[in-house]
Amino acid sequence: MRSARDLEQRRQHLDADEAAGTPESVLHATHEEVASARAELNHVESNLREIRRLARELDARSTPPAGPGALPALGTGTGLTGQAVAGTDALLAQSRALRDVL
């Protein structure tokens, strides 16, 4: 949530700079950072939606899992958003594997 809020604030500052007439050459790097952060957050959101869907699918099954499995390592993304991407990627893979085993 904090990453999404930070991204929104950054986008608002970028919009204000554009409205003030700041040249695109000055804003180009910020545009790229905002686009990259937005893509990462979209990735996280997509993973979380799929994890929720898989969790509901697993909850609907009557057979309990055979035993606890080790969760995969979260990975080492860059920054808070990168860690969220790596973490949700790993959790999504684990959820899919569990679904397939059951």
Biopython code that builds the backbone (N, CA, C, O; Angstrom):
import numpy as np
from Bio.PDB.StructureBuilder import StructureBuilder

atoms = [
    (1, "MET", "N", (0.825, -1.187, 0.000)),
    (1, "MET", "CA", (0.000, 0.000, 0.000)),
    (1, "MET", "C", (0.873, 1.255, 0.000)),
    (1, "MET", "O", (0.583, 2.231, -0.693)),
    (2, "ARG", "N", (1.933, 1.212, 0.779)),
    (2, "ARG", "CA", (2.794, 2.390, 0.852)),
    (2, "ARG", "C", (3.418, 2.685, -0.513)),
    (2, "ARG", "O", (3.542, 3.845, -0.904)),
    (3, "SER", "N", (3.808, 1.641, -1.230)),
    (3, "SER", "CA", (4.399, 1.843, -2.551)),
    (3, "SER", "C", (3.407, 2.480, -3.509)),
    (3, "SER", "O", (3.771, 3.354, -4.296)),
    (4, "ALA", "N", (2.152, 2.044, -3.444)),
    (4, "ALA", "CA", (1.123, 2.621, -4.311)),
    (4, "ALA", "C", (0.888, 4.090, -3.956)),
    (4, "ALA", "O", (0.722, 4.930, -4.841)),
    (5, "ARG", "N", (0.877, 4.392, -2.667)),
    (5, "ARG", "CA", (0.684, 5.776, -2.226)),
    (5, "ARG", "C", (1.869, 6.645, -2.667)),
    (5, "ARG", "O", (1.683, 7.764, -3.146)),
    (6, "ASP", "N", (3.070, 6.126, -2.501)),
    (6, "ASP", "CA", (4.268, 6.863, -2.918)),
    (6, "ASP", "C", (4.262, 7.108, -4.425)),
    (6, "ASP", "O", (4.625, 8.188, -4.892)),
    (7, "LEU", "N", (3.848, 6.097, -5.170)),
    (7, "LEU", "CA", (3.778, 6.243, -6.624)),
    (7, "LEU", "C", (2.771, 7.317, -7.009)),
    (7, "LEU", "O", (3.034, 8.128, -7.897)),
    (8, "GLU", "N", (1.634, 7.327, -6.352)),
    (8, "GLU", "CA", (0.608, 8.332, -6.646)),
    (8, "GLU", "C", (1.129, 9.742, -6.349)),
    (8, "GLU", "O", (0.885, 10.669, -7.122)),
    (9, "GLN", "N", (1.832, 9.904, -5.251)),
    (9, "GLN", "CA", (2.397, 11.209, -4.928)),
    (9, "GLN", "C", (3.431, 11.628, -5.965)),
    (9, "GLN", "O", (3.480, 12.787, -6.375)),
    (10, "ARG", "N", (4.239, 10.690, -6.377)),
    (10, "ARG", "CA", (5.267, 10.996, -7.387)),
    (10, "ARG", "C", (4.624, 11.394, -8.717)),
    (10, "ARG", "O", (5.090, 12.307, -9.398)),
    (11, "ARG", "N", (3.543, 10.688, -9.073)),
    (11, "ARG", "CA", (2.837, 11.002, -10.310)),
    (11, "ARG", "C", (2.209, 12.392, -10.231)),
    (11, "ARG", "O", (2.213, 13.131, -11.215)),
    (12, "GLN", "N", (1.672, 12.750, -9.066)),
    (12, "GLN", "CA", (1.086, 14.084, -8.889)),
    (12, "GLN", "C", (2.146, 15.173, -9.018)),
    (12, "GLN", "O", (1.901, 16.216, -9.625)),
    (13, "HIS", "N", (3.328, 14.926, -8.444)),
    (13, "HIS", "CA", (4.428, 15.891, -8.576)),
    (13, "HIS", "C", (4.848, 16.018, -10.041)),
    (13, "HIS", "O", (5.141, 17.113, -10.520)),
    (14, "LEU", "N", (4.873, 14.898, -10.733)),
    (14, "LEU", "CA", (5.231, 14.908, -12.149)),
    (14, "LEU", "C", (4.205, 15.703, -12.948)),
    (14, "LEU", "O", (4.568, 16.504, -13.810)),
    (15, "ASP", "N", (2.919, 15.480, -12.661)),
    (15, "ASP", "CA", (1.859, 16.242, -13.339)),
    (15, "ASP", "C", (2.012, 17.738, -13.081)),
    (15, "ASP", "O", (1.842, 18.547, -13.993)),
    (16, "ALA", "N", (2.334, 18.106, -11.838)),
    (16, "ALA", "CA", (2.513, 19.522, -11.490)),
    (16, "ALA", "C", (3.709, 20.106, -12.243)),
    (16, "ALA", "O", (3.650, 21.232, -12.738)),
    (17, "ASP", "N", (4.798, 19.330, -12.326)),
    (17, "ASP", "CA", (5.973, 19.803, -13.063)),
    (17, "ASP", "C", (5.643, 19.995, -14.543)),
    (17, "ASP", "O", (6.079, 20.965, -15.163)),
    (18, "GLU", "N", (4.873, 19.068, -15.102)),
    (18, "GLU", "CA", (4.475, 19.201, -16.509)),
    (18, "GLU", "C", (3.607, 20.443, -16.703)),
    (18, "GLU", "O", (3.792, 21.197, -17.658)),
    (19, "ALA", "N", (2.656, 20.648, -15.785)),
    (19, "ALA", "CA", (1.767, 21.811, -15.875)),
    (19, "ALA", "C", (2.548, 23.119, -15.738)),
    (19, "ALA", "O", (2.163, 24.143, -16.302)),
    (20, "ALA", "N", (3.638, 23.075, -14.991)),
    (20, "ALA", "CA", (4.471, 24.270, -14.801)),
    (20, "ALA", "C", (5.378, 24.530, -15.996)),
    (20, "ALA", "O", (6.074, 25.545, -16.045)),
    (21, "GLY", "N", (5.371, 23.608, -16.961)),
    (21, "GLY", "CA", (6.161, 23.819, -18.168)),
    (21, "GLY", "C", (7.572, 23.274, -18.119)),
    (21, "GLY", "O", (8.415, 23.666, -18.927)),
    (22, "THR", "N", (7.842, 22.380, -17.189)),
    (22, "THR", "CA", (9.174, 21.763, -17.123)),
    (22, "THR", "C", (9.410, 20.979, -18.411)),
    (22, "THR", "O", (8.546, 20.210, -18.831)),
    (23, "PRO", "N", (10.556, 21.162, -19.033)),
    (23, "PRO", "CA", (10.836, 20.479, -20.303)),
    (23, "PRO", "C", (10.809, 18.953, -20.152)),
    (23, "PRO", "O", (11.210, 18.411, -19.122)),
    (24, "GLU", "N", (10.336, 18.282, -21.186)),
    (24, "GLU", "CA", (10.259, 16.814, -21.194)),
    (24, "GLU", "C", (11.627, 16.190, -20.987)),
    (24, "GLU", "O", (11.737, 15.137, -20.359)),
    (25, "SER", "N", (12.667, 16.822, -21.503)),
    (25, "SER", "CA", (14.013, 16.264, -21.337)),
    (25, "SER", "C", (14.397, 16.157, -19.868)),
    (25, "SER", "O", (15.157, 15.266, -19.486)),
    (26, "VAL", "N", (13.882, 17.050, -19.052)),
    (26, "VAL", "CA", (14.158, 17.032, -17.611)),
    (26, "VAL", "C", (13.306, 15.971, -16.920)),
    (26, "VAL", "O", (13.737, 15.356, -15.944)),
    (27, "LEU", "N", (12.106, 15.764, -17.426)),
    (27, "LEU", "CA", (11.157, 14.856, -16.790)),
    (27, "LEU", "C", (11.240, 13.420, -17.304)),
    (27, "LEU", "O", (10.597, 12.532, -16.743)),
    (28, "HIS", "N", (12.004, 13.181, -18.338)),
    (28, "HIS", "CA", (12.046, 11.867, -18.978)),
    (28, "HIS", "C", (12.385, 10.736, -17.995)),
    (28, "HIS", "O", (11.697, 9.715, -17.970)),
    (29, "ALA", "N", (13.412, 10.906, -17.209)),
    (29, "ALA", "CA", (13.816, 9.855, -16.267)),
    (29, "ALA", "C", (12.720, 9.582, -15.240)),
    (29, "ALA", "O", (12.484, 8.432, -14.872)),
    (30, "THR", "N", (12.058, 10.629, -14.782)),
    (30, "THR", "CA", (10.974, 10.462, -13.816)),
    (30, "THR", "C", (9.805, 9.728, -14.452)),
    (30, "THR", "O", (9.185, 8.877, -13.815)),
    (31, "HIS", "N", (9.498, 10.051, -15.705)),
    (31, "HIS", "CA", (8.443, 9.323, -16.424)),
    (31, "HIS", "C", (8.763, 7.835, -16.472)),
    (31, "HIS", "O", (7.886, 7.000, -16.248)),
    (32, "GLU", "N", (10.004, 7.507, -16.762)),
    (32, "GLU", "CA", (10.405, 6.099, -16.832)),
    (32, "GLU", "C", (10.305, 5.418, -15.473)),
    (32, "GLU", "O", (9.860, 4.274, -15.382)),
    (33, "GLU", "N", (10.715, 6.115, -14.419)),
    (33, "GLU", "CA", (10.621, 5.549, -13.062)),
    (33, "GLU", "C", (9.173, 5.286, -12.678)),
    (33, "GLU", "O", (8.853, 4.237, -12.119)),
    (34, "VAL", "N", (8.299, 6.241, -12.978)),
    (34, "VAL", "CA", (6.882, 6.093, -12.656)),
    (34, "VAL", "C", (6.284, 4.931, -13.454)),
    (34, "VAL", "O", (5.528, 4.130, -12.903)),
    (35, "ALA", "N", (6.612, 4.833, -14.725)),
    (35, "ALA", "CA", (6.096, 3.745, -15.556)),
    (35, "ALA", "C", (6.589, 2.390, -15.052)),
    (35, "ALA", "O", (5.826, 1.424, -15.022)),
    (36, "SER", "N", (7.839, 2.318, -14.664)),
    (36, "SER", "CA", (8.397, 1.073, -14.152)),
    (36, "SER", "C", (7.738, 0.665, -12.838)),
    (36, "SER", "O", (7.391, -0.500, -12.644)),
    (37, "ALA", "N", (7.569, 1.629, -11.940)),
    (37, "ALA", "CA", (6.926, 1.344, -10.657)),
    (37, "ALA", "C", (5.481, 0.926, -10.871)),
    (37, "ALA", "O", (5.001, 0.013, -10.199)),
    (38, "ARG", "N", (4.783, 1.570, -11.786)),
    (38, "ARG", "CA", (3.392, 1.219, -12.092)),
    (38, "ARG", "C", (3.323, -0.212, -12.625)),
    (38, "ARG", "O", (2.434, -0.970, -12.236)),
    (39, "ALA", "N", (4.241, -0.589, -13.504)),
    (39, "ALA", "CA", (4.258, -1.946, -14.051)),
    (39, "ALA", "C", (4.498, -2.969, -12.945)),
    (39, "ALA", "O", (3.855, -4.018, -12.922)),
    (40, "GLU", "N", (5.417, -2.672, -12.030)),
    (40, "GLU", "CA", (5.684, -3.591, -10.917)),
    (40, "GLU", "C", (4.464, -3.733, -10.009)),
    (40, "GLU", "O", (4.129, -4.839, -9.585)),
    (41, "LEU", "N", (3.807, -2.628, -9.716)),
    (41, "LEU", "CA", (2.615, -2.695, -8.868)),
    (41, "LEU", "C", (1.477, -3.442, -9.572)),
    (41, "LEU", "O", (0.727, -4.172, -8.924)),
    (42, "ASN", "N", (1.344, -3.269, -10.871)),
    (42, "ASN", "CA", (0.344, -4.031, -11.627)),
    (42, "ASN", "C", (0.646, -5.520, -11.566)),
    (42, "ASN", "O", (-0.262, -6.345, -11.458)),
    (43, "HIS", "N", (1.928, -5.856, -11.637)),
    (43, "HIS", "CA", (2.361, -7.252, -11.542)),
    (43, "HIS", "C", (1.987, -7.831, -10.177)),
    (43, "HIS", "O", (1.452, -8.936, -10.092)),
    (44, "VAL", "N", (2.267, -7.090, -9.129)),
    (44, "VAL", "CA", (1.930, -7.530, -7.773)),
    (44, "VAL", "C", (0.421, -7.716, -7.644)),
    (44, "VAL", "O", (-0.039, -8.723, -7.105)),
    (45, "GLU", "N", (-0.341, -6.757, -8.132)),
    (45, "GLU", "CA", (-1.800, -6.847, -8.042)),
    (45, "GLU", "C", (-2.316, -8.074, -8.789)),
    (45, "GLU", "O", (-3.180, -8.794, -8.288)),
    (46, "SER", "N", (-1.791, -8.308, -9.970)),
    (46, "SER", "CA", (-2.199, -9.484, -10.747)),
    (46, "SER", "C", (-1.878, -10.777, -9.994)),
    (46, "SER", "O", (-2.700, -11.691, -9.936)),
    (47, "ASN", "N", (-0.675, -10.841, -9.419)),
    (47, "ASN", "CA", (-0.299, -12.028, -8.634)),
    (47, "ASN", "C", (-1.239, -12.222, -7.450)),
    (47, "ASN", "O", (-1.682, -13.340, -7.188)),
    (48, "LEU", "N", (-1.546, -11.151, -6.739)),
    (48, "LEU", "CA", (-2.413, -11.264, -5.566)),
    (48, "LEU", "C", (-3.824, -11.702, -5.949)),
    (48, "LEU", "O", (-4.456, -12.473, -5.226)),
    (49, "ARG", "N", (-4.311, -11.219, -7.071)),
    (49, "ARG", "CA", (-5.635, -11.661, -7.542)),
    (49, "ARG", "C", (-5.629, -13.156, -7.862)),
    (49, "ARG", "O", (-6.564, -13.877, -7.515)),
    (50, "GLU", "N", (-4.574, -13.607, -8.520)),
    (50, "GLU", "CA", (-4.478, -15.034, -8.857)),
    (50, "GLU", "C", (-4.302, -15.877, -7.600)),
    (50, "GLU", "O", (-4.880, -16.959, -7.500)),
    (51, "ILE", "N", (-3.515, -15.401, -6.645)),
    (51, "ILE", "CA", (-3.331, -16.120, -5.377)),
    (51, "ILE", "C", (-4.680, -16.233, -4.660)),
    (51, "ILE", "O", (-5.014, -17.291, -4.126)),
    (52, "ARG", "N", (-5.443, -15.157, -4.649)),
    (52, "ARG", "CA", (-6.777, -15.193, -4.022)),
    (52, "ARG", "C", (-7.668, -16.218, -4.719)),
    (52, "ARG", "O", (-8.374, -16.984, -4.063)),
    (53, "ARG", "N", (-7.632, -16.228, -6.046)),
    (53, "ARG", "CA", (-8.440, -17.186, -6.795)),
    (53, "ARG", "C", (-8.033, -18.616, -6.463)),
    (53, "ARG", "O", (-8.885, -19.477, -6.243)),
    (54, "LEU", "N", (-6.721, -18.865, -6.427)),
    (54, "LEU", "CA", (-6.227, -20.204, -6.105)),
    (54, "LEU", "C", (-6.584, -20.597, -4.672)),
    (54, "LEU", "O", (-6.944, -21.745, -4.414)),
    (55, "ALA", "N", (-6.485, -19.654, -3.750)),
    (55, "ALA", "CA", (-6.830, -19.935, -2.350)),
    (55, "ALA", "C", (-8.301, -20.322, -2.234)),
    (55, "ALA", "O", (-8.645, -21.255, -1.508)),
    (56, "ARG", "N", (-9.153, -19.618, -2.936)),
    (56, "ARG", "CA", (-10.578, -19.956, -2.909)),
    (56, "ARG", "C", (-10.829, -21.323, -3.528)),
    (56, "ARG", "O", (-11.660, -22.093, -3.046)),
    (57, "GLU", "N", (-10.107, -21.613, -4.592)),
    (57, "GLU", "CA", (-10.224, -22.934, -5.228)),
    (57, "GLU", "C", (-9.800, -24.023, -4.256)),
    (57, "GLU", "O", (-10.474, -25.046, -4.131)),
    (58, "LEU", "N", (-8.687, -23.807, -3.568)),
    (58, "LEU", "CA", (-8.204, -24.796, -2.598)),
    (58, "LEU", "C", (-9.158, -24.919, -1.412)),
    (58, "LEU", "O", (-9.395, -26.024, -0.923)),
    (59, "ASP", "N", (-9.703, -23.809, -0.950)),
    (59, "ASP", "CA", (-10.651, -23.841, 0.168)),
    (59, "ASP", "C", (-11.901, -24.644, -0.186)),
    (59, "ASP", "O", (-12.505, -25.282, 0.676)),
    (60, "ALA", "N", (-12.277, -24.605, -1.449)),
    (60, "ALA", "CA", (-13.486, -25.300, -1.881)),
    (60, "ALA", "C", (-13.297, -26.820, -1.950)),
    (60, "ALA", "O", (-14.278, -27.564, -1.985)),
    (61, "ARG", "N", (-12.073, -27.273, -1.968)),
    (61, "ARG", "CA", (-11.803, -28.712, -2.016)),
    (61, "ARG", "C", (-11.988, -29.318, -0.637)),
    (61, "ARG", "O", (-11.689, -28.697, 0.383)),
    (62, "SER", "N", (-12.488, -30.548, -0.630)),
    (62, "SER", "CA", (-12.743, -31.190, 0.661)),
    (62, "SER", "C", (-11.541, -31.944, 1.200)),
    (62, "SER", "O", (-11.502, -32.250, 2.392)),
    (63, "THR", "N", (-10.560, -32.252, 0.366)),
    (63, "THR", "CA", (-9.390, -33.015, 0.791)),
    (63, "THR", "C", (-8.350, -32.073, 1.393)),
    (63, "THR", "O", (-7.915, -31.135, 0.725)),
    (64, "PRO", "N", (-7.945, -32.306, 2.642)),
    (64, "PRO", "CA", (-6.909, -31.461, 3.231)),
    (64, "PRO", "C", (-5.558, -31.758, 2.582)),
    (64, "PRO", "O", (-5.349, -32.856, 2.067)),
    (65, "PRO", "N", (-4.651, -30.800, 2.602)),
    (65, "PRO", "CA", (-3.327, -31.037, 2.032)),
    (65, "PRO", "C", (-2.601, -32.152, 2.768)),
    (65, "PRO", "O", (-2.852, -32.389, 3.949)),
    (66, "ALA", "N", (-1.696, -32.839, 2.065)),
    (66, "ALA", "CA", (-0.964, -33.977, 2.618)),
    (66, "ALA", "C", (-0.062, -33.573, 3.777)),
    (66, "ALA", "O", (0.149, -34.378, 4.685)),
    (67, "GLY", "N", (0.459, -32.403, 3.780)),
    (67, "GLY", "CA", (1.344, -31.952, 4.846)),
    (67, "GLY", "C", (1.886, -30.587, 4.527)),
    (67, "GLY", "O", (1.782, -30.113, 3.396)),
    (68, "PRO", "N", (2.462, -29.957, 5.520)),
    (68, "PRO", "CA", (2.976, -28.607, 5.275)),
    (68, "PRO", "C", (4.196, -28.644, 4.357)),
    (68, "PRO", "O", (5.055, -29.517, 4.485)),
    (69, "GLY", "N", (4.260, -27.705, 3.445)),
    (69, "GLY", "CA", (5.409, -27.593, 2.548)),
    (69, "GLY", "C", (6.190, -26.341, 2.871)),
    (69, "GLY", "O", (5.653, -25.388, 3.435)),
    (70, "ALA", "N", (7.435, -26.347, 2.517)),
    (70, "ALA", "CA", (8.272, -25.173, 2.757)),
    (70, "ALA", "C", (7.919, -24.103, 1.732)),
    (70, "ALA", "O", (7.753, -24.387, 0.546)),
    (71, "LEU", "N", (7.810, -22.894, 2.203)),
    (71, "LEU", "CA", (7.565, -21.795, 1.287)),
    (71, "LEU", "C", (8.857, -21.436, 0.569)),
    (71, "LEU", "O", (9.936, -21.540, 1.152)),
    (72, "PRO", "N", (8.763, -21.015, -0.686)),
    (72, "PRO", "CA", (9.962, -20.619, -1.413)),
    (72, "PRO", "C", (10.538, -19.329, -0.860)),
    (72, "PRO", "O", (9.837, -18.538, -0.228)),
    (73, "ALA", "N", (11.811, -19.131, -1.106)),
    (73, "ALA", "CA", (12.460, -17.884, -0.687)),
    (73, "ALA", "C", (11.819, -16.723, -1.425)),
    (73, "ALA", "O", (11.340, -16.881, -2.547)),
    (74, "LEU", "N", (11.812, -15.559, -0.796)),
    (74, "LEU", "CA", (11.158, -14.411, -1.389)),
    (74, "LEU", "C", (11.965, -13.750, -2.497)),
    (74, "LEU", "O", (11.406, -12.938, -3.235)),
    (75, "GLY", "N", (13.201, -14.043, -2.646)),
    (75, "GLY", "CA", (13.992, -13.419, -3.696)),
    (75, "GLY", "C", (14.536, -12.079, -3.243)),
    (75, "GLY", "O", (14.286, -11.631, -2.124)),
    (76, "THR", "N", (15.273, -11.459, -4.121)),
    (76, "THR", "CA", (15.892, -10.186, -3.767)),
    (76, "THR", "C", (15.650, -9.174, -4.865)),
    (76, "THR", "O", (16.553, -8.889, -5.652)),
    (77, "GLY", "N", (14.439, -8.620, -4.933)),
    (77, "GLY", "CA", (14.138, -7.568, -5.880)),
    (77, "GLY", "C", (14.793, -6.276, -5.418)),
    (77, "GLY", "O", (15.329, -6.203, -4.312)),
    (78, "THR", "N", (14.747, -5.283, -6.250)),
    (78, "THR", "CA", (15.332, -4.006, -5.863)),
    (78, "THR", "C", (14.258, -3.158, -5.232)),
    (78, "THR", "O", (13.207, -2.928, -5.830)),
    (79, "GLY", "N", (14.511, -2.697, -4.043)),
    (79, "GLY", "CA", (13.575, -1.821, -3.358)),
    (79, "GLY", "C", (12.350, -2.566, -2.864)),
    (79, "GLY", "O", (12.210, -3.775, -3.046)),
    (80, "LEU", "N", (11.466, -1.803, -2.232)),
    (80, "LEU", "CA", (10.270, -2.376, -1.638)),
    (80, "LEU", "C", (9.356, -2.985, -2.686)),
    (80, "LEU", "O", (8.835, -4.080, -2.475)),
    (81, "THR", "N", (9.148, -2.316, -3.800)),
    (81, "THR", "CA", (8.272, -2.835, -4.837)),
    (81, "THR", "C", (8.879, -4.081, -5.467)),
    (81, "THR", "O", (8.163, -5.048, -5.726)),
    (82, "GLY", "N", (10.169, -4.076, -5.716)),
    (82, "GLY", "CA", (10.828, -5.262, -6.278)),
    (82, "GLY", "C", (10.702, -6.459, -5.367)),
    (82, "GLY", "O", (10.539, -7.582, -5.844)),
    (83, "GLN", "N", (10.774, -6.245, -4.067)),
    (83, "GLN", "CA", (10.605, -7.337, -3.118)),
    (83, "GLN", "C", (9.175, -7.846, -3.155)),
    (83, "GLN", "O", (8.943, -9.049, -3.036)),
    (84, "ALA", "N", (8.218, -6.949, -3.318)),
    (84, "ALA", "CA", (6.814, -7.361, -3.406)),
    (84, "ALA", "C", (6.580, -8.193, -4.667)),
    (84, "ALA", "O", (5.854, -9.186, -4.629)),
    (85, "VAL", "N", (7.189, -7.793, -5.779)),
    (85, "VAL", "CA", (7.075, -8.566, -7.016)),
    (85, "VAL", "C", (7.653, -9.952, -6.799)),
    (85, "VAL", "O", (7.003, -10.950, -7.112)),
    (86, "ALA", "N", (8.867, -10.028, -6.266)),
    (86, "ALA", "CA", (9.511, -11.327, -6.048)),
    (86, "ALA", "C", (8.710, -12.167, -5.060)),
    (86, "ALA", "O", (8.544, -13.370, -5.259)),
    (87, "GLY", "N", (8.221, -11.548, -4.011)),
    (87, "GLY", "CA", (7.450, -12.276, -3.006)),
    (87, "GLY", "C", (6.151, -12.823, -3.549)),
    (87, "GLY", "O", (5.801, -13.974, -3.289)),
    (88, "THR", "N", (5.422, -11.999, -4.311)),
    (88, "THR", "CA", (4.156, -12.494, -4.857)),
    (88, "THR", "C", (4.386, -13.497, -5.974)),
    (88, "THR", "O", (3.579, -14.411, -6.151)),
    (89, "ASP", "N", (5.480, -13.348, -6.741)),
    (89, "ASP", "CA", (5.821, -14.368, -7.742)),
    (89, "ASP", "C", (6.031, -15.719, -7.058)),
    (89, "ASP", "O", (5.520, -16.742, -7.513)),
    (90, "ALA", "N", (6.789, -15.708, -5.960)),
    (90, "ALA", "CA", (7.080, -16.949, -5.241)),
    (90, "ALA", "C", (5.818, -17.531, -4.618)),
    (90, "ALA", "O", (5.601, -18.742, -4.680)),
    (91, "LEU", "N", (4.994, -16.696, -4.028)),
    (91, "LEU", "CA", (3.761, -17.170, -3.411)),
    (91, "LEU", "C", (2.800, -17.712, -4.458)),
    (91, "LEU", "O", (2.127, -18.716, -4.220)),
    (92, "LEU", "N", (2.730, -17.062, -5.608)),
    (92, "LEU", "CA", (1.886, -17.542, -6.691)),
    (92, "LEU", "C", (2.361, -18.902, -7.184)),
    (92, "LEU", "O", (1.548, -19.798, -7.413)),
    (93, "ALA", "N", (3.673, -19.061, -7.348)),
    (93, "ALA", "CA", (4.218, -20.360, -7.783)),
    (93, "ALA", "C", (3.890, -21.442, -6.760)),
    (93, "ALA", "O", (3.516, -22.554, -7.134)),
    (94, "GLN", "N", (4.026, -21.128, -5.481)),
    (94, "GLN", "CA", (3.721, -22.088, -4.414)),
    (94, "GLN", "C", (2.231, -22.443, -4.431)),
    (94, "GLN", "O", (1.867, -23.608, -4.269)),
    (95, "SER", "N", (1.381, -21.451, -4.626)),
    (95, "SER", "CA", (-0.066, -21.691, -4.667)),
    (95, "SER", "C", (-0.442, -22.579, -5.841)),
    (95, "SER", "O", (-1.262, -23.487, -5.703)),
    (96, "ARG", "N", (0.154, -22.319, -6.991)),
    (96, "ARG", "CA", (-0.125, -23.155, -8.170)),
    (96, "ARG", "C", (0.365, -24.585, -7.952)),
    (96, "ARG", "O", (-0.323, -25.543, -8.303)),
    (97, "ALA", "N", (1.551, -24.723, -7.373)),
    (97, "ALA", "CA", (2.094, -26.055, -7.112)),
    (97, "ALA", "C", (1.194, -26.829, -6.143)),
    (97, "ALA", "O", (0.933, -28.014, -6.347)),
    (98, "LEU", "N", (0.727, -26.163, -5.103)),
    (98, "LEU", "CA", (-0.155, -26.805, -4.147)),
    (98, "LEU", "C", (-1.449, -27.226, -4.798)),
    (98, "LEU", "O", (-1.936, -28.331, -4.557)),
    (99, "ARG", "N", (-2.011, -26.365, -5.618)),
    (99, "ARG", "CA", (-3.248, -26.702, -6.345)),
    (99, "ARG", "C", (-3.025, -27.927, -7.228)),
    (99, "ARG", "O", (-3.862, -28.830, -7.260)),
    (100, "ASP", "N", (-1.919, -27.962, -7.933)),
    (100, "ASP", "CA", (-1.645, -29.065, -8.847)),
    (100, "ASP", "C", (-1.420, -30.385, -8.119)),
    (100, "ASP", "O", (-1.779, -31.445, -8.631)),
    (101, "VAL", "N", (-0.828, -30.327, -6.929)),
    (101, "VAL", "CA", (-0.588, -31.541, -6.140)),
    (101, "VAL", "C", (-1.910, -32.106, -5.616)),
    (101, "VAL", "O", (-2.108, -33.320, -5.559)),
    (102, "LEU", "N", (-2.802, -31.202, -5.238)),
    (102, "LEU", "CA", (-4.076, -31.645, -4.692)),
    (102, "LEU", "C", (-5.010, -31.958, -5.825)),
    (102, "LEU", "O", (-6.152, -32.354, -5.593)),
]
sb = StructureBuilder()
sb.init_structure("model")
sb.init_model(0)
sb.init_chain("A")
sb.init_seg("    ")
for serial, (resi, resn, name, xyz) in enumerate(atoms, 1):
    if name == "N":
        sb.init_residue(resn, " ", resi, " ")
    sb.init_atom(name, np.array(xyz, "f"), 0.0, 1.0, " ", f" {name:<3s}", serial, name[0])
structure = sb.get_structure()
